[in-house]
Amino acid sequence: YIEHEMNKASIFAMTSETECFPMVLLEAKACGLPIISFDCPTGPRHIVKDMEDGVLVEANNIELFVESLKKMIIDKPLRDYYAINGRENVCEFSKEIVMKKWYDFFLKTIN
């Protein structure tokens, strides 16, 4: 259902002050949505590649967030660039890649 709703949008703006690992950003990337998010202490910076598939704005800098969002709204080629990269970059979080990282971590821990 969320994919259906996201496909109606052209930008995903996340204004959270804190996050852990926001899966919604992965869903937005998979739907080809360019992302703008505050660079929370954890979370978004591990998912969004700043200026490659979205924009990370200094935490709580509302003025810069607004300016960055305006730029993204006006600049369709920029949105398209972020969207294409986002669809490609989301593959870094595929089940196969993530499970291999866990497997390697456990092997390293055991040894």
C-alpha positions as CSV (number, residue, x, y, z in Angstrom):
1,Y,0.0,0.0,0.0
2,I,2.8,2.4,0.8
3,E,4.3,1.9,-2.6
4,H,1.0,2.8,-4.2
5,E,0.9,6.1,-2.2
6,M,4.6,6.9,-2.8
7,N,4.1,6.5,-6.5
8,K,1.8,9.5,-6.4
9,A,4.6,11.7,-5.1
10,S,7.6,13.3,-6.7
11,I,9.7,14.0,-3.6
12,F,10.1,12.3,-0.2
13,A,10.8,14.9,2.6
14,M,11.6,13.5,6.0
15,T,11.6,16.1,8.8
16,S,12.4,13.9,11.7
17,E,14.8,15.2,14.3
18,T,15.9,11.7,15.3
19,E,15.7,8.4,13.6
20,C,17.3,4.9,14.0
21,F,17.2,3.2,10.6
22,P,14.2,4.6,8.8
23,M,13.0,1.8,6.4
24,V,10.8,4.4,4.8
25,L,13.8,5.9,3.1
26,L,14.6,2.6,1.5
27,E,11.0,2.4,0.3
28,A,11.2,5.9,-1.1
29,K,14.4,5.0,-3.0
30,A,12.8,1.8,-4.3
31,C,9.9,3.9,-5.6
32,G,12.3,6.4,-7.3
33,L,11.7,9.3,-5.0
34,P,14.4,11.8,-4.5
35,I,14.9,12.3,-0.8
36,I,15.5,15.3,1.4
37,S,16.1,14.7,5.1
38,F,17.7,16.2,8.1
39,D,21.1,14.6,8.8
40,C,20.0,13.1,12.1
41,P,22.8,11.7,14.4
42,T,22.0,8.2,13.1
43,G,19.8,6.8,10.3
44,P,19.4,8.9,7.2
45,R,23.2,9.4,6.6
46,H,23.5,5.6,6.4
47,I,20.9,5.4,3.7
48,V,20.9,8.7,1.7
49,K,24.0,9.5,-0.3
50,D,24.1,13.3,-0.1
51,M,23.9,15.0,-3.5
52,E,23.8,11.6,-5.2
53,D,20.3,10.2,-4.5
54,G,19.0,12.9,-2.2
55,V,19.9,15.8,0.1
56,L,21.0,15.6,3.7
57,V,20.5,18.9,5.5
58,E,22.3,19.9,8.7
59,A,20.2,18.7,11.6
60,N,17.5,21.2,12.6
61,N,18.5,23.8,10.0
62,I,15.0,24.6,9.0
63,E,16.0,27.4,6.7
64,L,18.4,25.3,4.7
65,F,15.8,22.5,4.6
66,V,13.3,24.9,3.1
67,E,15.8,26.2,0.5
68,S,16.9,22.7,-0.5
69,L,13.3,21.6,-0.8
70,K,12.5,24.6,-3.0
71,K,15.4,23.8,-5.2
72,M,14.3,20.2,-5.6
73,I,10.8,21.2,-6.4
74,I,11.9,23.6,-9.1
75,D,14.7,21.5,-10.6
76,K,13.1,18.4,-12.3
77,P,16.4,17.2,-13.9
78,L,17.9,17.2,-10.4
79,R,14.9,15.2,-9.0
80,D,15.3,12.7,-11.9
81,Y,19.0,12.4,-11.2
82,Y,18.4,11.6,-7.5
83,A,15.6,9.2,-8.4
84,I,17.7,7.2,-10.9
85,N,20.6,6.9,-8.4
86,G,18.2,6.1,-5.6
87,R,16.7,3.1,-7.4
88,E,20.3,1.9,-8.1
89,N,21.7,2.6,-4.6
90,V,18.8,0.8,-2.8
91,C,20.3,-2.5,-4.0
92,E,23.0,-2.0,-1.4
93,F,20.3,-3.0,1.1
94,S,19.2,-6.2,-0.7
95,K,18.6,-9.3,1.4
96,E,21.7,-11.0,-0.2
97,I,24.1,-8.2,0.6
98,V,22.8,-7.5,4.1
99,M,22.7,-11.2,5.0
100,K,26.3,-11.6,3.8
101,K,27.3,-8.7,6.1
102,W,25.7,-10.4,9.0
103,Y,27.3,-13.7,8.1
104,D,30.7,-12.1,7.9
105,F,30.2,-10.3,11.2
106,F,29.3,-13.5,13.0
107,L,32.3,-15.4,11.5
108,K,34.6,-12.6,12.6
109,T,33.0,-12.6,16.1
110,I,33.4,-16.4,16.4
111,N,37.0,-16.3,15.3
